Amino acid sequence: MKNNLDFTKISFETFEENYEKIIDFKDREIISTLKNLILFEEEKKGFDFETLILKFADHINKDIRLIVTKYMSKSSDISSLRKIRKIIALEKDDEIINEAIIIFGIWVSNYVMKDKVTNKLSDYGFEFIKSSKSNKQINLMVQSLSFIKNPKIENLILKKYSTKDDENLISSIISMGNNGDLKWIPLIEEMLDHDNFKIRSEACLSLSLLGNEEHLDQLKDLLEDEELETQKAAVNSISNIGGVYAKKLLDNLKFSTEPEIVNLSKLKLEEIKAEEELDSSATPEKITDTSLESLKKDLSKDFDEYNAAKIEGWGSLNPDGTSFIAPDAIDDDIDDPIKSLADYEKPIDQPDLDD
């Protein structure tokens, strides 16, 4: 392996020595090594290089920082949320900040799905929106917060919608789909024939997240859109809704004059059929109480905070072999979001783990 690195021999015990080796590489070699580490981790079960890869989060090279930031999108370690917020607060490169805000939204979405308290996350997002001078980043933060059902967030979505600015409209429509409230449907429907094909496309996708088979005829009309991207959005949207009529619409697209539409519709049709077969095999007789309990336990492992009572000392390892971060290094619940944006160098108070 290039630079004498054998990924199979890299473990938690050797992270530090391997970091010292890699950090001496030229930037392009570091980039190649990190990409290969990530690919190796994805392909080989049982390997976890997260702690090693995150050591490069503050590298001077922008491309290296971007790779590490994107990598954090799949992390379920609560300390990664602190790193993401630090990037949002201190990073100078807009592309990296944008990625961090999107990942922040993944955490918000997972908190909402698990019915966990999101007050501190939303407060942080609101303060960022107040202080940011970038409309694009404000739009991304609105989208990240939009999974939360909250009057203040709904007002932000409506404010973006009412400006009639195209970028604001796109952000608002995406946010409506994320939010999941059926009351947004009439507003989304108004955008299906907008002059901007990007707005038509996003309206199509958001409608599919909120609508049902009754909306398939509206989506079907966009299969004849003048823009190929909107046609693709219509195919994906019809697939999202599913059902007998959706399958018929997708099947008819085998006669489309657009090869990409033919291939995409075929793929989506296969996905629908595969899901239906999976659903039909999961009969009540096959779903036992034991399997349900196992599923609940598996789900509970995702995005859970640590349990300090089970840890013998701050330097211990988690059961999965990853490093344990002391609670004073985690600021998921900073009481002053503005301060957290302005100054990460000051000591951070003990977090409230209930949030």
Summary of the structure (lengths in Angstrom):
residues: 355
radius of gyration: 23.0
end to end distance: 44.1
largest distance: 65.4
contacts: 1029
relative contact order: 0.08
helix: 69%
strand: 1%
